[in-house]
Amino acid sequence: MTIIQPNKAKRGINPSYYILGAVLICSAFSSIYLYNQKVNFDHSIRAGLKSLQTLQVANSDYKNRLYHLKDAENIKLLAKGMNLVQDKAPTYIESGARGE
């Protein structure tokens, strides 16, 4: 009579498969995390660029106002409004020392 006995060696999962599975799961979570960080960074860059464009427009408006104020015609009108007269032969203060 033949008695068939099952193999006494355990046929469990090799421990290297556990390590491989853990590495795959960690790499999946880390890739999702890194992707989310990249998306957040891109959104913050876009928001910064919008803010920069808004500031550039405001800066150009202020420059236009400044150039308008510094225009020769406006300065003449301002002087006329304050009853100022242009001096034909102005005298300046001079010092003897020129940083020698």
Steps between C-alpha positions, in 0.01 A plus 500: 500500500628845411450787739526841347612761744486867419826688474618588847673818380280805533399654175455852641577825326866581476596794731659681207149536354391682817794737464427553130134571577591748773741678265235520228239637740746758638604605152134536395420722800816705455427556129146617585640732767762643263240550228276690742792716605577578134137594430488726807827661394364562148186661643702725726721601205193590293356703789835677539511579129148646512601711798815609318301604193260698717791675669664573164180664376476708818869592467452616142201710609708664773784562253258663255369725777854590606608579144185705455582697815860553390397624156636848422156641416354383829793646694452833324128495581577417863753784522254738340230391746736571793599840350862400452721669244786345308835654590693595185844505668496265801786507750614177659691431820850371432747351741877515467557134589412242237586188695875526447 
